[in-house]
């Protein structure tokens, strides 16, 4: 994995560094109760700090080779939906979840399927 400090240190500009290493957002709040109104994730690494009951997040478009990290530090389980309204699955289902105090890495194994790896948030 490329570390931003090393890529910057090699003289790569900021936008290229983000393209190589990805970016992250902290203190996110899960939103909505369906795919239509869930919080749209826009970063590679995402940390949720607030999660009311039945709220969720929307992954970016599925693409083979993509990866998205979501850490749930909120008080409730977070629902996770694929960006596409049909045809894309998360572990073979139309949606997924991230329990409290867990981190999930979503891997795009095709243009229509995410698989996950889940572990402790800390």
N, C-alpha and C positions, 0 to 999 in steps of 0.2 A: 504494500500500500504506500502511496506517495504521501509524504507529510508536507503540508503547506509551507512551513518554515524552510524546509530544504529546497523546495521548488522555487520559492521567492529568492532564496539565497543563491540559486544558480542563475538568477537574472531574468526569470520568466515574469511577464507582466501579470497584473491582478486577474484579468478576465481569463487568460490562458491558465493560470493557476487554479481557478475555480473549475474550468473545464477538465483539468487533469485530476484534481483532488476532490472535487465536490465542495459543498458549502454546508453550513449548519445554522439552525435556529433554535433558540432556547426559550423557555417560558411560554410555550404555545398553550392555547386553550382549545380543547376539543369542542366541536359545535354540532348543532343539528341532531336530528334523530333518524335521518335517512341518507342515502347516497346523494340526493339532490341538494341537501343543505349542510352536509358535513364540511369540516375545515379542509380546504385544498392545501395539500403539502406541496411546497415549492423548493425544498432543499433536500440534499442527500441525507443529512443527519438531522433528525428532528427530536426535540425533547418536550414532551407535554408535561406541564406543571399543574394544569387545572382540567379536571374531567368530571363534569356532572353526570348523573345517571343517564344512560341511553344516548350519550353523545358519541361522535365519531370523527374520523378523518378520511380523506379521499387521497389515494395514492396518485402519483403522476401516471401518464400513459405507460402501459406495459410495453417493454422492449427487451428483446433477448440481450442478456448481458448487463442489464440495469440492476442497481441495488439501491435500496432505500432503508435507512435505519430509523426506527421509531421507538423511543423510550417513554414509558408511561409512568410518570411520577404523580399522577392525579389520584383522587380518592376512589375512583370507580373504573371498571373495565371500559376500554375504548373499543368501539366498533371500527372496522377498517373496510373500506370499499374500493374496488378497482375504479379507475377513472372512466373506463369505457362502460356504457350502460348495459351492454350484453356481450356475451362471447368470451369474456376474460374472467379467469377464476383465480382464487387464492386457495392453494392446497385443494383444488378440485371443487371448491364451493364458491358461491356468489359473493361471499364476504368473509371476514375473519374478525378476530378479537385480540386485544392485548390486555391481559390482566394487570391490575395495579402492581407496581414495583417490578415490572418485567420490561425487557427490551426485545424487540423483534426485528430481525433483518429480513427484508423481502428481496428475493432474487428473481429476476425475470429469466425464466428458463426457455421461454419462447415469446412470441409477440402476443400470445393469448393466455399465458399462465405464470403466476407468481407462486413460488414455494417459500417457506419460511424456516427460520432458525430462531428459537426463542430461548432467552436466558434471563438472569437476574439483572435488574436495572443498575445496581451498584457494583 
